[in-house]
Amino acid sequence: MNSRFSTLIISCFFCISAGINLNAQNKVWSVDDCIQFALDKNIQVQKALVSNSIYGEDLNLAKSAWYPSLSGSARQNYTWNNITNSTTGATVFKGTNGINISASSAMTVYNGSRIRNGVKQSEINYEADKYNTEVIKETVSLNILNAYLQVLYAEEQVKNDNDQIASLAEQLNLAGERLKLGVIANSDYLQVKSQLATEKQTLATAQSQLALNRISLMQLMEFPIANNFQIAHPNLDSLINQKRTPDPVEVYQTALGIKPEVKNAELAKQSSQIGIDLAKAGHYPNISLNGGVVTSYSGYQTSFSTSYKPGSSFGSQLSNNISPALGLSASIPIYLNRQVRTNVAVAKYNLNNAELNELNTKDVLRKAIEQACQDVTSSQIEYESSVEAFNAVKESYDVASEKFNQGIMNSVDFLIQKTTFITSESTLLQAKYKLIFSYKILDFYAGLPLSFNKNSK
């Protein structure tokens, strides 16, 4: 009976596991899903979170310096020696048992504001590291977005190649019928057949690229490679050619207030400024309040092997021997071999470096925004010209197709038109996704989400 029950439990477990795996396999991943999964699994993000936890512990340690310390100790000693009785002259080997118990406490009264500045610096470092974590998350999110668009692009390229093969297959059938009727030469038929083989090879290359792009996306997500991994197809129509005229100065001013790398650099500079005050504190005395209490107990043995003969009781000795103490101590620096002066100088250099890092961070951001704005402008122009060229080529191709179907255009001229059409279609597709990516990068600097329209095709 127990064996049957165990078998039933195991079977249920596998059924539930299979159901969970099936749901995961059937999931259609949106760009938001991909980004969130990557942020949960990415090792660099996890390491950044651990680093932030360490800074949190450093902050707790800095705050605890406000409170007094407390420590206790206990020591027991056994000593033996020969003792001569002055009256009888007899020598006895005696042992002494001693117990000392003590407790001590110390609290800093003044140390040149080291504690206050230390807490303040730890708080700033803790916040700065949070922004550093956000920088890593943004980098991961952008990589996922780019990889996601690459998969969408590859899927659309495969779709276009399939459409071209289907269209060319119909034209090959038509050419075959005309060959049987003797309307066209065998060379014309072979030209179309050769072009169909070339298009199939192009499709195989596109399918291979799609598979590679999917693998790249899954690897960036830290997702185990799965052949049935599918992404959602957002409605991108609203994102195409929005006729934007981005102002780099306006976008830059917005980014200065929201981008985590700027916040991180600003806080690093503040931390370095406090570092100077901490270094200067070495010039000032350190005053501490100290207190403690000590008590002891002692007993003896008449010989190494004889029975133990205590003196006063243990409790009464500990009570009677209590000795409290309270004191105030001051440590005044007089000459420390240039240690304080050197620390101050190094702290000032660190502040200088932090200021330069802040300027560099803002400069890099400004240049990236300027490039992003120019990319939007250029991509819009490129997309418009690609649409115009594609429409013209498509019109010419439609005419050529009609002529070929009517038998008034040979296969060589037709295939030239078709190749031009395929190239133009591919160029338009590239321009389309380049424009979409440039829009999302601009949105990224403006603080807008990276997600697409939730409507799917």
C-alpha positions as CSV (number, residue, x, y, z in Angstrom):
1,M,0.0,0.0,0.0
2,N,2.8,2.4,0.9
3,S,4.6,1.5,-2.4
4,R,1.4,2.4,-4.4
5,F,1.0,5.7,-2.5
6,S,4.6,6.6,-3.2
7,T,4.2,5.8,-6.9
8,L,1.1,8.0,-7.0
9,I,2.9,10.9,-5.4
10,I,5.8,10.6,-7.8
11,S,3.5,10.4,-10.8
12,C,1.6,13.5,-9.7
13,F,4.9,15.4,-9.2
14,F,6.1,14.5,-12.8
15,C,2.7,15.5,-14.2
16,I,2.9,18.9,-12.5
17,S,6.5,19.4,-13.6
18,A,5.6,18.5,-17.1
19,G,2.7,21.0,-17.0
20,I,5.0,23.7,-15.8
21,N,7.5,23.0,-18.5
22,L,4.8,22.9,-21.1
23,N,3.6,26.3,-20.1
24,A,7.1,27.7,-20.2
25,Q,7.6,26.2,-23.7
26,N,4.3,27.6,-25.0
27,K,5.0,31.1,-23.6
28,V,5.3,33.8,-26.2
29,W,7.9,36.3,-24.9
30,S,7.3,40.0,-25.2
31,V,10.3,42.4,-24.9
32,D,9.2,43.2,-21.4
33,D,9.2,39.5,-20.5
34,C,12.7,39.1,-22.0
35,I,14.1,42.1,-20.2
36,Q,12.6,41.1,-16.8
37,F,13.8,37.6,-17.1
38,A,17.3,38.8,-18.0
39,L,17.4,41.2,-15.0
40,D,16.4,38.3,-12.7
41,K,19.0,35.9,-14.1
42,N,21.9,38.1,-15.3
43,I,25.1,37.4,-13.2
44,Q,26.4,41.0,-13.4
45,V,23.1,42.3,-12.1
46,Q,23.1,39.7,-9.2
47,K,26.7,40.7,-8.4
48,A,25.7,44.3,-8.3
49,L,22.9,43.5,-5.9
50,V,25.3,41.7,-3.7
51,S,27.7,44.6,-3.8
52,N,24.8,46.9,-2.7
53,S,24.1,44.6,0.2
54,I,27.8,44.9,1.3
55,Y,27.5,48.7,1.2
56,G,24.4,48.4,3.3
57,E,26.3,46.5,5.9
58,D,29.1,49.1,5.8
59,L,26.5,51.7,6.5
60,N,25.2,49.8,9.5
61,L,28.7,49.4,10.8
62,A,29.4,53.2,10.5
63,K,26.2,54.0,12.4
64,S,27.1,51.6,15.2
65,A,30.1,53.7,16.0
66,W,27.8,56.2,17.8
67,Y,27.1,53.6,20.5
68,P,29.5,52.5,23.3
69,S,31.3,49.2,23.1
70,L,31.0,46.6,25.7
71,S,33.2,43.6,26.3
72,G,33.8,41.1,29.1
73,S,36.5,38.7,30.1
74,A,37.1,35.9,32.6
75,R,40.4,34.3,33.5
76,Q,41.3,31.4,35.8
77,N,44.9,30.7,36.9
78,Y,46.5,27.8,38.8
79,T,50.0,28.4,40.3
80,W,52.1,26.2,42.6
81,N,55.2,27.0,44.6
82,N,57.2,25.9,47.7
83,I,56.2,28.0,50.8
84,T,58.3,27.8,54.1
85,N,56.6,28.2,57.4
86,S,58.5,30.8,59.4
87,T,57.5,29.2,62.7
88,T,58.0,25.6,62.1
89,G,60.5,25.8,59.2
90,A,58.5,23.2,57.3
91,T,58.2,23.6,53.5
92,V,54.9,23.0,51.9
93,F,54.2,22.8,48.2
94,K,51.0,24.9,47.8
95,G,48.8,25.7,44.9
96,T,46.7,28.8,44.4
97,N,43.6,29.1,42.4
98,G,42.7,32.6,41.0
99,I,39.7,33.8,39.1
100,N,39.5,37.3,37.6
101,I,36.3,38.6,36.0
102,S,36.0,42.0,34.3
103,A,33.8,44.0,32.0
104,S,34.7,47.2,30.2
105,S,33.0,49.8,28.0
106,A,34.3,52.7,25.9
107,M,32.5,55.5,24.0
108,T,34.0,58.1,21.7
109,V,33.2,61.6,23.0
110,Y,35.0,63.6,20.3
111,N,37.1,62.5,17.3
112,G,37.0,65.4,14.9
113,S,33.5,64.4,13.5
114,R,34.9,61.2,12.1
115,I,31.8,59.2,13.1
116,R,29.3,61.8,11.7
117,N,31.3,62.1,8.4
118,G,31.8,58.4,8.2
119,V,28.1,57.7,8.5
120,K,27.4,60.4,5.9
121,Q,30.0,59.0,3.5
122,S,28.6,55.5,3.9
123,E,25.1,56.6,3.2
124,I,26.3,58.3,0.0
125,N,28.3,55.3,-1.1
126,Y,25.3,53.1,-0.5
127,E,23.1,55.3,-2.7
128,A,25.8,55.6,-5.3
129,D,26.1,51.8,-5.6
130,K,22.3,51.6,-6.1
131,Y,22.7,53.8,-9.1
132,N,25.6,51.7,-10.3
133,T,23.2,48.7,-10.2
134,E,20.7,50.7,-12.3
135,V,23.4,51.4,-14.9
136,I,24.1,47.7,-15.2
137,K,20.4,46.9,-15.5
138,E,20.0,49.6,-18.3
139,T,22.9,48.1,-20.2
140,V,21.3,44.6,-20.0
141,S,17.9,46.0,-21.0
142,L,19.4,47.7,-24.1
143,N,21.2,44.6,-25.1
144,I,18.0,42.6,-24.8
145,L,16.1,45.2,-26.9
146,N,18.7,45.1,-29.6
147,A,18.7,41.3,-29.7
148,Y,14.9,41.2,-29.7
149,L,14.7,43.5,-32.7
150,Q,17.3,41.4,-34.5
151,V,15.0,38.4,-34.1
152,L,12.0,40.3,-35.4
153,Y,14.1,41.5,-38.3
154,A,15.3,38.0,-39.1
155,E,11.8,36.6,-38.9
156,E,10.5,39.2,-41.3
157,Q,13.4,38.5,-43.6
158,V,12.6,34.8,-43.6
159,K,8.9,35.7,-44.4
160,N,9.9,37.9,-47.3
161,D,12.2,35.1,-48.7
162,N,9.4,32.6,-48.4
163,D,7.1,34.9,-50.3
164,Q,9.7,35.4,-53.0
165,I,10.2,31.7,-53.4
166,A,6.4,31.1,-53.6
167,S,6.2,33.8,-56.3
168,L,9.1,32.5,-58.2
169,A,7.8,28.9,-58.0
170,E,4.6,30.1,-59.7
171,Q,6.6,31.8,-62.4
172,L,8.7,28.7,-62.9
173,N,5.5,26.6,-63.4
174,L,4.4,29.2,-65.9
175,A,7.7,29.1,-67.7
176,G,7.5,25.3,-67.7
177,E,4.2,25.4,-69.5
178,R,5.5,27.8,-72.0
179,L,8.5,25.6,-72.6
180,K,6.2,22.7,-73.4
181,L,4.3,24.9,-75.8
182,G,7.6,26.0,-77.4
183,V,6.9,29.7,-76.6
184,I,10.2,30.1,-74.7
185,A,13.6,28.6,-75.1
186,N,15.0,26.1,-72.6
187,S,17.6,28.6,-71.5
188,D,14.9,31.0,-70.4
189,Y,13.3,28.2,-68.3
190,L,16.7,27.3,-66.8
191,Q,17.3,30.9,-65.9
192,V,14.1,31.0,-63.8
193,K,14.9,27.6,-62.3
194,S,18.4,28.7,-61.4
195,Q,17.0,31.9,-59.7
196,L,14.6,29.8,-57.7
197,A,17.5,27.7,-56.4
198,T,19.4,30.9,-55.5
199,E,16.4,32.2,-53.6
200,K,16.1,28.9,-51.7
201,Q,19.8,29.2,-50.7
202,T,19.1,32.8,-49.6
203,L,16.2,31.5,-47.5
204,A,18.4,28.9,-45.9
205,T,20.9,31.6,-45.0
206,A,18.1,33.8,-43.5
207,Q,16.8,30.8,-41.5
208,S,20.3,30.1,-40.1
209,Q,20.6,33.8,-39.2
210,L,17.2,33.7,-37.5
211,A,18.3,30.7,-35.4
212,L,21.6,32.5,-34.4
213,N,19.7,35.6,-33.5
214,R,17.3,33.6,-31.3
215,I,20.2,31.9,-29.6
216,S,21.9,35.2,-29.0
217,L,18.7,36.6,-27.4
218,M,18.3,33.5,-25.2
219,Q,21.9,33.6,-24.1
220,L,21.6,37.3,-23.2
221,M,18.5,36.3,-21.1
222,E,20.5,33.5,-19.4
223,F,17.6,31.3,-20.8
224,P,18.4,27.6,-21.6
225,I,18.4,27.1,-25.4
226,A,15.1,25.9,-26.6
227,N,14.0,25.2,-30.2
228,N,10.4,26.3,-29.5
229,F,11.3,29.7,-28.0
230,Q,9.0,32.2,-29.6
231,I,8.7,36.0,-29.2
232,A,5.7,38.2,-29.5
233,H,5.2,40.4,-32.7
234,P,4.3,43.8,-31.5
235,N,2.5,46.3,-33.7
236,L,5.3,48.5,-34.9
237,D,3.3,50.6,-37.3
238,S,3.0,53.4,-34.8
239,L,6.7,53.5,-34.3
240,I,7.6,53.9,-38.0
241,N,8.5,57.3,-39.3
242,Q,7.1,59.6,-36.6
243,K,8.7,62.6,-38.2
244,R,10.6,63.4,-35.0
245,T,12.8,66.5,-34.7
246,P,14.8,65.7,-31.5
247,D,16.6,68.6,-29.7
248,P,19.9,67.3,-28.3
249,V,20.0,70.1,-25.7
250,E,16.5,69.3,-24.4
251,V,17.1,65.6,-24.3
252,Y,20.4,66.1,-22.6
253,Q,18.9,68.3,-19.9
254,T,16.3,65.6,-19.3
255,A,18.9,62.9,-19.1
256,L,21.0,64.8,-16.6
257,G,18.1,64.5,-14.1
258,I,17.3,60.8,-14.6
259,K,20.2,58.8,-15.8
260,P,21.8,56.7,-13.0
261,E,25.4,57.1,-14.3
262,V,25.1,60.8,-13.7
263,K,23.7,60.3,-10.2
264,N,26.4,57.8,-9.4
265,A,29.1,60.3,-10.5
266,E,27.6,63.1,-8.5
267,L,27.4,61.0,-5.4
268,A,31.0,59.8,-5.9
269,K,32.1,63.4,-5.9
270,Q,30.2,64.1,-2.7
271,S,31.8,61.1,-1.1
272,S,35.2,62.3,-2.0
273,Q,34.4,65.7,-0.5
274,I,33.6,64.1,2.8
275,G,36.8,62.0,2.5
276,I,38.7,65.3,2.8
277,D,37.0,66.1,6.1
278,L,37.7,62.6,7.3
279,A,41.4,63.0,6.5
280,K,41.5,66.4,8.2
281,A,40.1,64.8,11.4
282,G,43.5,63.3,12.0
283,H,44.7,66.7,13.1
284,Y,42.3,66.7,16.1
285,P,42.4,64.9,19.4
286,N,40.4,61.7,20.1
287,I,38.6,61.8,23.4
288,S,37.0,58.7,24.8
289,L,35.0,57.8,27.9
290,N,36.1,54.5,29.5
291,G,34.5,52.5,32.2
292,G,34.9,49.0,33.7
293,V,34.5,46.7,36.6
294,V,36.8,44.0,37.9
295,T,36.4,41.3,40.6
296,S,38.4,38.3,41.6
297,Y,38.5,35.1,43.6
298,S,41.4,33.1,45.0
299,G,41.9,29.8,46.9
300,Y,44.7,27.4,47.7
301,Q,45.7,23.8,48.1
302,T,48.2,22.6,50.8
303,S,49.9,20.2,48.3
304,F,49.7,19.0,44.8
305,S,47.9,15.9,45.8
306,T,46.0,16.8,48.9
307,S,42.4,17.9,49.1
308,Y,41.3,21.5,48.3
309,K,41.0,24.0,51.2
310,P,39.3,27.2,50.1
311,G,39.5,30.5,51.7
312,S,36.5,32.7,51.8
313,S,33.4,31.6,49.8
314,F,33.4,32.1,46.1
315,G,30.4,34.4,46.1
316,S,31.6,36.5,49.0
317,Q,35.0,37.1,47.4
318,L,33.5,38.1,44.1
319,S,31.2,40.5,45.9
320,N,33.8,42.0,48.2
321,N,36.5,42.3,45.4
322,I,34.4,44.4,43.0
323,S,36.4,47.3,41.7
324,P,34.7,49.7,39.3
325,A,36.6,52.3,37.3
326,L,35.7,55.3,35.2
327,G,38.0,57.5,33.2
328,L,38.4,59.9,30.4
329,S,41.2,59.5,27.9
330,A,42.5,61.8,25.2
331,S,44.9,61.0,22.3
332,I,46.5,64.2,20.9
333,P,48.4,64.0,17.6
334,I,51.6,65.9,17.7
335,Y,53.8,64.4,15.0
336,L,52.7,61.5,12.9
337,N,55.4,61.4,10.1
338,R,53.2,63.4,7.6
339,Q,50.5,60.7,7.7
340,V,47.7,63.2,8.3
341,R,49.0,65.7,5.8
342,T,49.5,63.0,3.2
343,N,46.0,61.6,3.8
344,V,44.5,65.1,3.3
345,A,46.5,65.6,0.0
346,V,45.4,62.2,-1.3
347,A,41.8,62.9,-0.4
348,K,42.0,66.1,-2.4
349,Y,43.4,64.3,-5.4
350,N,40.6,61.8,-5.1
351,L,38.1,64.7,-5.1
352,N,39.8,66.0,-8.3
353,N,39.5,62.6,-9.9
354,A,35.8,62.4,-8.9
355,E,35.1,65.8,-10.4
356,L,36.9,64.7,-13.6
357,N,34.9,61.5,-13.7
358,E,31.7,63.4,-13.3
359,L,32.6,65.7,-16.2
360,N,33.6,62.7,-18.3
361,T,30.3,60.9,-17.5
362,K,28.3,63.9,-18.5
363,D,30.4,64.5,-21.6
364,V,30.0,60.9,-22.7
365,L,26.3,61.1,-22.1
366,R,26.0,64.4,-24.1
367,K,27.9,62.9,-27.1
368,A,25.8,59.7,-27.0
369,I,22.6,61.8,-27.0
370,E,23.9,64.0,-29.9
371,Q,24.6,60.8,-31.8
372,A,21.2,59.3,-31.0
373,C,19.4,62.5,-32.2
374,Q,21.4,62.5,-35.4
375,D,20.7,58.7,-35.8
376,V,17.0,59.5,-35.6
377,T,17.2,62.2,-38.2
378,S,19.4,60.1,-40.5
379,S,17.3,57.0,-40.1
380,Q,14.1,58.9,-40.9
381,I,15.6,60.2,-44.1
382,E,17.0,56.8,-45.0
383,Y,13.7,55.1,-44.3
384,E,11.8,57.7,-46.5
385,S,14.2,57.3,-49.3
386,S,14.0,53.5,-49.0
387,V,10.2,53.6,-49.1
388,E,10.3,55.8,-52.2
389,A,12.9,53.6,-53.9
390,F,10.9,50.4,-53.0
391,N,7.7,51.8,-54.3
392,A,9.3,52.8,-57.6
393,V,11.1,49.4,-57.9
394,K,7.9,47.5,-57.0
395,E,5.9,49.4,-59.6
396,S,8.5,48.5,-62.2
397,Y,8.6,44.9,-61.0
398,D,4.8,44.6,-61.2
399,V,5.0,45.8,-64.8
400,A,7.8,43.4,-65.6
401,S,5.9,40.6,-63.9
402,E,2.9,41.2,-66.0
403,K,5.0,41.3,-69.1
404,F,6.7,38.1,-68.2
405,N,3.4,36.4,-67.4
406,Q,2.1,37.5,-70.9
407,G,5.3,36.3,-72.5
408,I,6.4,39.6,-73.8
409,M,9.5,39.8,-71.6
410,N,12.3,37.3,-71.5
411,S,13.5,35.6,-68.3
412,V,16.8,37.4,-68.2
413,D,15.3,40.9,-68.1
414,F,12.6,39.8,-65.7
415,L,15.0,38.3,-63.3
416,I,17.1,41.5,-63.3
417,Q,13.9,43.3,-62.3
418,K,13.2,40.7,-59.6
419,T,16.7,40.9,-58.2
420,T,16.4,44.6,-58.0
421,F,13.0,44.3,-56.2
422,I,14.4,41.8,-53.7
423,T,17.4,44.0,-52.9
424,S,15.1,47.0,-52.5
425,E,12.8,45.1,-50.2
426,S,15.8,44.0,-48.0
427,T,17.1,47.6,-47.9
428,L,13.7,48.8,-46.8
429,L,13.5,46.2,-44.1
430,Q,16.9,47.1,-42.7
431,A,16.0,50.8,-42.8
432,K,12.7,50.1,-40.9
433,Y,14.4,48.3,-38.0
434,K,17.2,50.8,-37.9
435,L,14.7,53.5,-37.5
436,I,12.8,51.7,-34.8
437,F,15.9,51.1,-32.8
438,S,17.0,54.7,-33.1
439,Y,13.6,55.8,-31.8
440,K,13.9,53.4,-28.8
441,I,17.4,54.7,-28.0
442,L,16.1,58.2,-28.0
443,D,13.3,57.2,-25.7
444,F,15.8,55.5,-23.4
445,Y,17.7,58.8,-22.9
446,A,14.4,60.6,-22.4
447,G,13.5,58.2,-19.6
448,L,10.7,56.4,-21.5
449,P,10.2,52.6,-21.2
450,L,11.8,50.3,-23.8
451,S,8.6,48.3,-24.2
452,F,6.6,48.2,-27.5
453,N,2.9,48.6,-28.1
454,K,1.1,45.8,-26.4
455,N,-1.0,45.0,-29.5
456,S,0.4,42.1,-31.4
457,K,0.1,41.3,-35.1
